Amino acid sequence: ISYKNLAKLEKKRREALERGVLLPQPSDWVPAKIKHRNEVYKVAVKLKGQLWDHWKDPNEWSLKVKVKNGKTILGLRRFALQAPRTRVYLNEWVHHKILQHFGLIGLQYNFVELTINGDTRPIYQIEENLFSSFTTIVS
């Protein structure tokens, strides 16, 4: 994430901390790149989560991600990256595995290592965007 765009995300986070809630706007998306398995993907990212648990920690922000140019990362075009505590650690992962086991709709949900601009973050969880799931089912 460029310095300018990271500063834009930081400003949005400060505003959310002052208000106690994140008020998302279409203009919140910033361009970024994700390197995964030696391939670089163009993406757009923004802060995620209306409530403070997603962005209160200065080093662990929840992000929404949209992969550009018709590509996918781990089969996903839209997903969230967030600290596992925002989804009750392993509980949400188990929940989706049980749903899938019984043939019900369960989101793709896993854990990943994340580095942002050279800063290694604690383990993050990657969660399929719910909108992407419904689009796949309807198509």
N, C-alpha and C positions, 0 to 999 in steps of 0.2 A: 504494500500500500504506500503510495507516495506520501512524503511528509505533509504536503498540503491536504491530501484526502484523509490522512490519519488525524490531522488537526481538526478537520470537519467532523469526524466521528467523535473526537474528544469533546468538541464544543456541544454536540448534541447530547452527549452523556452528562456534561455539566448542567445543561438545561434540565434534563430529566431529574438529576439529583436535586436541583433547586425546587422543582415542581412536585417531586415525589412520584411522577409518572412520565413515561415516554410517550410523546405524542407524535406518531409517525407521519411523515409527509412523503409524497412521491419524489421530492428533490433530495431525500436523505441518501439515496443510492450513490456510491462512489465507485469508480473503476479500480480494479486491483488485479493481481495475478496470483494463481495458485500453482505451485509446483508439486506434482504428484507422480511418483514412479518415473522420474526424469522427463516428464512432459510438462510444459507450461501451458496453463489454461487462462484465457481472459475471462474475468468474472466481474460482477458488480456485487458490492457488499453494503450492508447497513446494520445499524444496531437493531437488536431484536429484543422483544419482551417488554411489555408495558410496565411491569412492576420491577422494583429495585433489585430483586434477587438476580436478575440477568445482567446488571451493569454496576452494582454497588462496589464490587471489588475492582481496584484500579488496574489489575492485571488479568482479570478474567471477565471479558465481555461476551455476551451472546451475540452472534452475528447471523443474519440471513444472507444466503449466497445464491446468486443466479449465474449459471455457467453460460457463456456466450457462444456464438457461432455454431449452434446445434450440437455441441459436444456435451459429454457427460463425465462426471467424476464418480467412480464406483457405481455407475449406472444411473446417477442422479443429475437432473438439470437444475433443480432447486432444493436447497437443504438448509438446515440450521447447524451451526457449530455453537456449543454451549458447555458450560461446566456441568459435570454430572449431577451436582447437588440440585440444579434447577429442575431435574426430573427424578428426584429421590434416588439418586445413585443407580444401583442395579435393578431397582423395582420396575422401572419403565421398560428396560430391556427385556426382563422376564415377561412382563405383560404382553409385549408385542410378539415374543416367541410363542407364548401360549395361544394367542389369537391365530397366528400362522399355523400352528400345529393342528388346530381344529378347522382349518380351511377358511378362517375369517380374515377380514382385512386387517393387516398389521403393517405398520410403517417399517421401512428399512431403518435400522437403528443399530449403531455400533460405536466403538470407541476408537479414537485416533490420536496420534501425536500431532501437535500443532506448534508451529513457529511463526511468529509475526515479526517481520523485519529483523530477523536474527535473534529475537527473544523467544526462547523456548518456554512454552506455557505448560501448566500441568495437563494431565490427560484431559482431553475434550471428548464430548460425545457428538456424533454426527447423526442427524435425524432428518429423514425424508420430509419434505414440505408436504403438508396435508393436501394442498391444492394440486400438487403433482400427482398424488395418488388418485384423486377423483378424476383428474383428466385422463389418466391411463385407463381407469375402469370404464369411463363413459365412451372413450374412443373405440 
